[in-house]
Amino acid sequence: MRLKDKVAIVTGGGQGIGEVTALTFAREGAKVVVADMNEETAKQVVEKIKAAGGSALAVKVNVANAASVDELVKATVAFGGGRIDALVNNAGITKDSRLQKMTEDQWDAVINVNLKGVWLCGKAVGTIMAEQGGGSIMNASSIVGLYGNFGQSNYAATKGGVIAMTYTWSIELGPKGVRVNAVAPGFTMTPMLATVPEKVLDDIRGKTPLRRLGDPQDIANTYLFLASDESSFITGQVIAVNGGLMRV
């Protein structure tokens, strides 16, 4: 088992990429804290993990709230016996609109969850990892953070910001043995794509050299590698998992 006895937090772990990542980590031996704003979906993922013989805890969290993040970290430390070995900063939302029509509320909501939330979780968990002398922080960016996308000024800004924070944290935390990397998925079949017309998805498939959309397991496998000791000399990197798509 590649994550045997490691303690991991997966934010946004109640569905989509987060859920598959939590299940994958548990299957590989990790004790997993499934953190999500929706406590019910988090509990459902935990039940799946336990049914398969794994160890997991559901925690309701608002990643944009410092007090809520602190409670998540306290619960994880208690659950994991004092350690946190891996953090997948996966929680994210979209509120799309073109520049001229985007409201301040749409901007603030996405910035708060996707950027401030990553910062709050990274700060809280990074402090513990630095004290214990190691750990792996994995931040969810996106192909949109690399190339932009129509109608996603707020989302693209957060995902670009996540890349910049990843570079910075890798420099700051590296001397303490903490690795920090970002994963930038391409278009992946999750609930977030449920409202995208099939014609648009077909167009994306056609532009992608591998001629398909991503599967959540593709992304989870990348997180698994980065959480494991196999990636012990990898930090400060942005790993694109996009089937070769170079432009949106």
C-alpha positions as CSV (number, residue, x, y, z in Angstrom):
1,M,0.0,0.0,0.0
2,R,1.5,3.3,-1.1
3,L,0.0,5.4,1.7
4,K,0.1,2.9,4.5
5,D,-0.4,4.7,7.9
6,K,-0.4,8.2,6.4
7,V,-3.1,10.7,7.5
8,A,-4.7,12.7,4.7
9,I,-7.3,15.5,4.4
10,V,-9.3,15.9,1.2
11,T,-11.3,19.0,1.0
12,G,-14.3,19.0,-1.2
13,G,-14.2,15.2,-0.7
14,G,-17.9,14.6,-0.9
15,Q,-18.1,14.3,-4.7
16,G,-16.3,14.4,-8.0
17,I,-12.5,14.4,-8.0
18,G,-12.5,14.8,-4.2
19,E,-14.6,11.7,-3.6
20,V,-12.5,9.5,-6.0
21,T,-9.3,10.9,-4.4
22,A,-10.5,10.0,-0.9
23,L,-11.5,6.5,-2.0
24,T,-8.2,6.0,-3.7
25,F,-6.1,7.2,-0.7
26,A,-8.1,4.9,1.6
27,R,-7.6,2.0,-0.7
28,E,-3.9,2.6,-0.6
29,G,-3.8,2.5,3.2
30,A,-4.3,6.2,4.3
31,K,-6.5,7.3,7.1
32,V,-8.7,9.9,5.3
33,V,-10.5,12.9,6.6
34,V,-13.3,13.7,4.1
35,A,-13.9,17.4,4.5
36,D,-16.9,19.0,2.7
37,M,-19.4,21.8,3.2
38,N,-22.0,19.2,2.6
39,E,-21.7,16.9,5.6
40,E,-24.2,14.3,4.2
41,T,-22.1,13.7,1.1
42,A,-18.9,13.5,3.1
43,K,-20.5,10.9,5.4
44,Q,-21.6,8.9,2.4
45,V,-18.0,8.8,1.1
46,V,-16.8,7.7,4.6
47,E,-19.3,4.9,4.6
48,K,-18.0,3.7,1.3
49,I,-14.4,3.7,2.7
50,K,-15.4,1.9,5.8
51,A,-17.4,-0.7,3.8
52,A,-14.2,-1.5,1.9
53,G,-12.2,-1.9,5.1
54,G,-10.7,1.5,5.3
55,S,-10.5,4.2,8.0
56,A,-12.1,7.6,7.5
57,L,-13.8,10.6,9.2
58,A,-16.3,13.0,7.8
59,V,-15.9,16.7,8.8
60,K,-18.1,19.6,7.8
61,V,-16.0,22.5,6.8
62,N,-16.2,26.0,5.3
63,V,-12.8,26.4,3.9
64,A,-13.3,30.1,3.5
65,N,-13.7,30.5,7.3
66,A,-10.6,30.4,9.5
67,A,-12.3,29.1,12.6
68,S,-13.9,26.2,10.6
69,V,-10.6,25.3,9.1
70,D,-9.0,25.2,12.5
71,E,-11.7,22.8,13.7
72,L,-11.0,20.6,10.7
73,V,-7.3,20.5,11.6
74,K,-8.0,19.8,15.2
75,A,-10.3,16.9,14.3
76,T,-7.7,15.5,11.9
77,V,-4.9,15.6,14.4
78,A,-7.1,13.8,16.9
79,F,-8.2,11.2,14.4
80,G,-4.8,10.7,13.0
81,G,-2.8,10.4,16.2
82,G,-1.1,13.7,16.0
83,R,0.0,13.8,12.4
84,I,-1.1,15.2,9.0
85,D,0.8,13.7,6.1
86,A,-1.1,14.9,3.1
87,L,-3.5,17.7,2.2
88,V,-5.5,17.8,-1.0
89,N,-6.8,21.3,-1.4
90,N,-9.6,20.3,-3.7
91,A,-12.6,22.3,-2.6
92,G,-13.8,24.7,-5.3
93,I,-16.9,26.3,-6.9
94,T,-17.8,28.1,-10.1
95,K,-20.0,31.1,-10.7
96,D,-19.4,31.9,-14.3
97,S,-20.2,35.1,-16.2
98,R,-18.4,37.2,-18.8
99,L,-16.5,40.2,-17.6
100,Q,-19.1,42.8,-18.2
101,K,-21.9,40.9,-16.5
102,M,-20.1,39.3,-13.6
103,T,-21.4,40.6,-10.2
104,E,-19.3,41.4,-7.2
105,D,-21.0,38.6,-5.3
106,Q,-20.0,36.1,-8.0
107,W,-16.4,37.3,-7.9
108,D,-16.2,37.3,-4.1
109,A,-17.8,33.9,-3.7
110,V,-15.3,32.1,-6.0
111,I,-12.3,34.0,-4.6
112,N,-13.3,33.1,-1.1
113,V,-13.6,29.4,-1.6
114,N,-11.0,28.7,-4.4
115,L,-8.2,31.1,-3.3
116,K,-8.7,32.1,0.3
117,G,-9.9,28.6,1.2
118,V,-6.7,27.1,-0.2
119,W,-4.6,29.6,1.6
120,L,-6.4,29.0,5.0
121,C,-6.0,25.2,4.7
122,G,-2.4,25.5,3.5
123,K,-1.5,27.8,6.3
124,A,-3.1,25.7,9.1
125,V,-1.9,22.3,7.8
126,G,1.5,23.6,6.6
127,T,2.3,24.8,10.1
128,I,1.7,21.3,11.5
129,M,3.7,19.7,8.7
130,A,6.6,22.0,9.2
131,E,6.7,21.2,12.9
132,Q,6.6,17.4,12.3
133,G,9.3,17.7,9.6
134,G,7.4,16.6,6.5
135,G,4.3,16.3,4.5
136,S,2.7,16.9,1.1
137,I,0.4,19.7,0.1
138,M,-1.4,19.3,-3.2
139,N,-3.3,22.3,-4.5
140,A,-6.0,22.0,-7.2
141,S,-5.4,24.4,-10.0
142,S,-6.9,24.0,-13.5
143,I,-6.2,24.2,-17.2
144,V,-8.2,27.5,-16.9
145,G,-5.5,28.8,-14.5
146,L,-2.9,28.3,-17.2
147,Y,-4.8,29.5,-20.3
148,G,-7.9,31.3,-19.1
149,N,-11.5,30.6,-20.3
150,F,-14.4,32.5,-21.6
151,G,-16.8,33.6,-18.8
152,Q,-14.5,32.5,-16.0
153,S,-12.5,35.6,-14.9
154,N,-13.1,34.7,-11.2
155,Y,-12.3,31.0,-11.6
156,A,-9.2,31.6,-13.7
157,A,-7.9,34.2,-11.3
158,T,-8.2,31.8,-8.4
159,K,-6.6,28.9,-10.2
160,G,-3.7,31.1,-11.4
161,G,-3.3,32.4,-7.9
162,V,-3.2,28.8,-6.6
163,I,-0.2,28.2,-8.9
164,A,1.6,31.3,-7.6
165,M,0.9,30.2,-4.0
166,T,2.2,26.7,-4.8
167,Y,5.5,28.1,-6.0
168,T,5.8,30.4,-2.9
169,W,4.9,27.7,-0.4
170,S,7.4,25.3,-1.9
171,I,10.2,27.8,-1.3
172,E,9.0,28.6,2.2
173,L,8.2,25.1,3.4
174,G,10.8,23.1,1.5
175,P,13.5,23.5,4.2
176,K,11.1,21.9,6.7
177,G,10.7,18.9,4.5
178,V,7.2,19.9,3.2
179,R,6.5,19.4,-0.5
180,V,4.0,21.6,-2.2
181,N,2.7,20.9,-5.7
182,A,-0.3,21.9,-7.9
183,V,-2.3,19.7,-10.2
184,A,-4.0,21.3,-13.1
185,P,-6.7,19.1,-14.5
186,G,-8.2,19.5,-18.0
187,F,-11.9,19.1,-18.5
188,T,-12.9,16.2,-16.3
189,M,-16.3,14.5,-16.1
190,T,-17.5,15.7,-12.7
191,P,-20.8,17.3,-11.5
192,M,-19.2,20.6,-12.3
193,L,-19.5,19.8,-16.0
194,A,-23.1,18.6,-15.8
195,T,-24.5,21.9,-17.2
196,V,-22.1,22.1,-20.1
197,P,-23.8,21.3,-23.4
198,E,-22.7,18.0,-25.1
199,K,-21.8,20.0,-28.2
200,V,-19.3,22.0,-26.2
201,L,-17.9,18.8,-24.6
202,D,-17.5,17.2,-28.1
203,D,-15.6,20.3,-29.2
204,I,-13.2,19.9,-26.3
205,R,-12.7,16.2,-27.0
206,G,-11.9,17.1,-30.6
207,K,-9.2,19.6,-29.4
208,T,-7.7,17.2,-27.0
209,P,-4.9,15.0,-28.5
210,L,-6.1,11.9,-26.5
211,R,-9.6,12.6,-27.8
212,R,-11.4,12.2,-24.5
213,L,-12.3,14.1,-21.4
214,G,-10.6,13.4,-18.1
215,D,-11.9,10.8,-15.6
216,P,-11.7,11.7,-11.9
217,Q,-9.5,8.7,-11.4
218,D,-6.9,10.3,-13.7
219,I,-6.6,13.2,-11.3
220,A,-6.8,11.0,-8.2
221,N,-3.9,8.9,-9.4
222,T,-1.8,12.0,-9.7
223,Y,-2.6,13.1,-6.2
224,L,-1.8,9.5,-5.0
225,F,1.7,9.8,-6.6
226,L,2.3,13.2,-5.1
227,A,1.1,12.1,-1.6
228,S,3.3,9.0,-1.7
229,D,7.1,8.7,-1.0
230,E,7.6,8.0,-4.7
231,S,7.5,11.8,-5.3
232,S,9.9,12.6,-2.4
233,F,12.1,14.9,-4.6
234,I,9.2,16.7,-6.4
235,T,8.1,20.1,-5.1
236,G,7.1,23.5,-6.6
237,Q,5.6,21.9,-9.7
238,V,2.4,22.3,-11.7
239,I,1.4,18.9,-13.1
240,A,-1.1,19.2,-16.0
241,V,-3.4,16.3,-16.3
242,N,-5.3,17.3,-19.5
243,G,-4.9,14.8,-22.2
244,G,-2.5,17.1,-24.0
245,L,-4.9,20.0,-24.4
246,M,-2.8,23.2,-24.8
247,R,-5.6,25.7,-25.1
248,V,-9.2,25.9,-23.9
